[in-house]
């Protein structure tokens, strides 16, 4: 998360959009209600152009038991850009328009481009002249999914805050990244210099990427374990409710039988006593 937060800090935005949303719950497995190009009830659309660098910040607050809030980002051509499951608290994601030149090379090419600050004016002019090329509409969507189908469960809506930021790559090149030296020093840079070197920048990101990958793997494992526990808990709850329902039915039937066997002798004695003229 530190990598994403630092990059979010670096990308001071040319376009910033923030809003609040209330996401209503939908039942797990009801795919028709999941966010898609034909189902945009919980989506916000943004127009982007070629070489835009896009950051999305989500404040999802606390988790709701037995519910999962998913972030789904896709474009107008139905290309999936991001899918993050069970989000909570603060979360940031960074990506580019798929028509962008930034994603066609190796990952390090983006880092290299950040350090080459020359010819910014001519490149910016070229970008403006071709600003209509590679346009893409980005959809940022949320799905509030619940799987608990027991009678005692009441699904809740989720309130979120969304910030969408887009900035052209040419304008990023004009940023003085030396101002952010202290943030890289916080990540354990051993250079001890007050100037951010290209190698320090990339090394820090590579180190953080490996750490984040390890965290992601652990989180995925934990998510699978929790999902299995939730599934098992739901099955056990259904079994308990079935046992309680059967017990209630048997108890009612038993009481009815007791009432019948109690009334039959009384009715018989009454009829018998009438026949012998005692009543």
N, C-alpha and C positions, 0 to 999 in steps of 0.2 A: 504493500500500500504506500510505502514511503516514496517509491519511484513515481507512482502515479500522482501523488500529492505534490511532489517537487515539480514534475512536468506541468501540472495544472497551475502551479504558482508561476512558472516561467511563461506560460501562455496567457499573458495579459490580453484581454479579448478586445477584438474589434466589433464583434457581435455578441451581445450577452442577453439571454432571455431567461427569466425566472418566473415560476408560477407554482401554485399549490394544487394538488389533486386529491380527490377521494376515490379510492379504488374499491369497488364493490366485490364481494366474494363470489366465486364461481366454483362449481363442483368439479373435482378431479375427474378427468375422463370426458368431460363435456367439451370436446375439441372445437365445436362450432362457436363456442364463446371465447376460445383462446384468441389472443391478438394475432391478426394477420391482415393482409391487404383488403380482405372482405369484412373484417371485424376490427374497426378502429375506435371502438367506444372508449377505450382507456389509453389512447395514443395521442401524441402531439407530433405534428409534422413540421420539419424545417427544411428550407431549400439551401443547398450547398453547391459550391462550384469546385472545379478542378483545383487540386492542390490545397484545399482547405484542410487545416488541422482542427479537429473537433474534440472538445472535452464536454463530458456530461457529468454533472455532480448531482447526486441523489441523497436526500436526507429522509431515510425510511423509518427512523425511530426504532422502538423495540419490537421484537418479534411477538406474534400472537400465537398461543399454543394451538397445535394441530393445523396451522395454516402456513402457507408458503407464498411469499411475494417474489415474483420473478421479473427481471428486467429483460426485455426483448427489443433489440434494435435491428431494423432492416431498412433497405432502401426501396425505391419505387420499382425496381426490377426484381424484388423479392430476394435479394441477396442478404443473407444473415450476417450482420456485422458484429453483434455481440449477443450472448445469451448468458445471463448470470442468474442463478437460482438462489432462492431463499436469502434475499438481501435484507440487511437491517443496519441501523445507525447510518454513518456517513459512508458513501462509496463514490469513487471517481473512475471513469473509464476514458481512454483516449484512443482515437482512431482517425482514419482519413477517408475521404471520398474514394470509392473503388476506382474511379477514373483518374486518380491522382498518379503522378509520376513517382511519388514518394514510396509507394508500396511495390514498385516493380523490380527494385534491386535488392541487395542484401540489407539486412537490418542496419548494419553499420553505415550505410550510405546516408541515412537520415541524420545520423550523428555528424558525419563528415560535412554535410551540407550546412549544418548549424554553425560550424566553425568557419566556413568560407563566406566572409562578409563582403567581399569585393563585388563590384558590378551590380550592386543592389538596385540602383536606380533603373538601369536598363532592363533588368529582369522584372522589376515591378511594372514598368511600362508595358513590357511584353505580356505580362499576366493580365493587365487591364484590357489590352487589345483583344485577348482571347478569353475574356471572362465568361463568355456564354458557352464555351466548350466544356464538356464534361460535367454539365449540371446534373445534380441528383437530389431527389427529395428523400430526406432521412425521417423515419418514423421511430420515435421513442415510445415504447409501450410497456404496460405493466399488467401482470396477471396475478390476482389474489386468489390462490387456489386452496381449497380445503378438501380433505379426504375422509374426515370423520363423518359417518352417516348415522351415528346413534341418535336416539330421540332427545337425549339430554344436551346435545351439542348445538350451540347457536353461533354460526359464523359471524365474524365482525368485518366491517369495512376497514381499510387502511388509509391513513392520511400520509401523503408524501410531499416533499418539496423538491422541485426539479429546476436545475440551472443548466442551460445549454449555451455553449460558447464556441464560436467558430472564428478562425483567423487565418488569413492567407499565409502561405509559406514565405512569400517575399517580405511581408511585414515582420515575420518572425526573425528574419536575418538582421533587422535593424536593432534588435534587442541587445543590450549590453549584459551579457551573461556573467561578467565579472562581478556584478552586484550580488550574485547569488553564491559567492564563494563560501560564506558561512554555512550554507545549507549542505554543501558537499563535505565540509569539514566535520559537520555533525554526523555524517555517514561513515566516518573513520578514515578519511583521506590521510595518507601518511606523508604527503608532500610537504606540509607545513608552510606552503607558500600562500600569499595573499592573492595570487592570480590563478584562475582556473585554467589548467592546461587541457588540451583535447584528450590526452590519454587519461587524465584523472576523471574527466567527464564520462568517458566511455567505460573505463574500468569500474567506476562506481555503479554505473547502470548494469553492467554485466554481473557484478557481485550481487546487487540487489535482485536482479532477475533470477539468479540461481536460488537465492534465499526465498524469494516469492514462490518459485516453482515448488520448493520443498513444502512451504506453507500450504500451497494450493493442493498438493497431493495429500497432506495430512487432513485438510478440510474436506476433501472429497471422500477420504476414508471415513471420517467422522460423520459426514452426511449420509453415507450409505448405512453406517451403523445405526444412526438415529432414525433413518427411514425404516429400517428393519424393525427397530424397537416400536416405532409408531404403528407399523402394520400389525405386529404381534399384539400390541396393546389394544388395538381396535378389534382384532379377532377375539381376544380374551373378554373384552367388554361385551361384544355381541353374544359370546357364549354365556356370560353371566346373566345378561338380560333374557336370553332364551330360557335358562334354568329358572330364573325368577318367574317368567311368564308361565312355564309349565307347572311350577309349584303352585302358583295362584290358581290355575285352572283345576289342578287336582284338589286343592283345598276347597274350592267352591263346590266341586262335584261331591266331595266327601261330606260337606255340610248338608247338601241337598239330600244325599242318601240317608244321613242321620235323621233329617226332618221327616223324610218319607217313612222310614222304619219306626219312627216315634209316633207318627199319626195313624199308621195302619192299625195297630192294636187298639188305639182309642176309638177309632171308627168302628172296628169290629165289635168291641164291647158295647158300644152304644146301640148298634143294630141288634145284638144278641139280647140285651136287656129289654129292648122294645118288644122283641118277639115273645119273651116270657112274661110280658106285661108288668115288668118291674118299673119301667119308665113310662 
